[in-house]
Amino acid sequence: MKSIAIRRLCVLPLVILLINSCDIERDATIDPELQPYFDRFVFEADLRGIHVDFDADPISGDIISFDEDNVAGSCTRRASDVDDLRVNTFIWNQANDMEREYIIFHELGHCYLDREHLEARHPNGTCLSIMASGTGSCRQDYNDETRSTYIDELFSR
Ligand SMILES: [Zn+2]
């Protein structure tokens, strides 16, 4: 059976942080390197009173080569099958822990929370949301001090 697939490409700034086959029912598998960040997403959601259920909405997570070096990740949503979250091995391998968290939280924002990109920015030019595409004009500012505010915003919609 065919289902609707939506693929979003997400470009993240390299300086700071630096697609659809037959739909077959399958188990969601998550690369062990990505699993801790999926777990953090569940944990942070729980802190904010949101129950994340990956059994009800299964998402696979893979680290693969992308054709575009500046694309950090993608999410393919499927109505009747496992969603595919993919991260670019080229960017993943040079990303630190905070940057990896950002990439996974952004992609799960698409895949799990069904959020679109949001390019809005603060008066100082920094992005309002983790859901900024990376191609807009706002500047990403995800760090220890801003992290909790960004995650609040992520789960607020
Ligand atoms: Zn995106």
Residues whose N, C-alpha, C, O or C-beta is under 5 A from the ligand:
A	BS01	ZN	L9 C10
